[in-house]
Amino acid sequence: MPKVEMRKRLLLLEDIFHEGGPAREEPHRRGAALAVIRNPFAGRYEPDIQGFMDDLRPLGLDLATRLAEALGGADRIEGYGKASLVGAAGELEHGALWHAPGGYAMREVLNGARAIVPSSKKVGGVGARIDVPITHVNASYVRSHFDAIEVGLNDAPRADEMLVVLAMTTGPRIHSRSGGLEAWQIKGEDGLR
């Protein structure tokens, strides 16, 4: 399989103190780690692409490690998600190759988080943006952690590139009060509740 060729990477960090309600002393932190890589399948149909997932695993581990450290360490992470944005000469299926490398890397860095890592993917031109869905790392039904972070770069993805993203948060939305399963109620048996 082709070697992963990275053009650039970016780390985004956001501290949220309030959204109109009372300000918190310690902010809710959200972040995303992005990498712009060459799409080795751009411009042609390739029937056998699964091997590229193995090539992407070190990149997933690198981005997950950097992001968790930037947010204060793996033990502080409560939410996660992933996304891929494929340049115009690629296809949606190329973005799907990020599912396993991105998801398993975050689970490894976060000591075996149980919930499925939510994801989004799309094909877009230079400057396109994508919403990265976020859920609790151990139970997908924890409503307080349903979130998203929008990311993009003004010069990516070029037609023959992909933008791959991992996102993490340090807790629930800043003023969460929508009810449902709470983080302290997680049983941790199936990644759902």
Secondary structure, 3 states (H helix, E strand, C coil): CCCCCEEEEEEEEEEECCCCCCCCCCCEEEEEEEEEEECCCCCCCCCCCCHHHHHHHHHHHHHHHHHHHHCCCHHHCCEEEEEEEECCCCCHHHHHCCHHHHHHHHHHHCCCCCCCCCEEEEECCCCCEEEEEEEECCCCCCHHHCEEEEEEECCECCCCEEEEEEEEECCCCCCCCCCCCCHHHCCCCCCCC
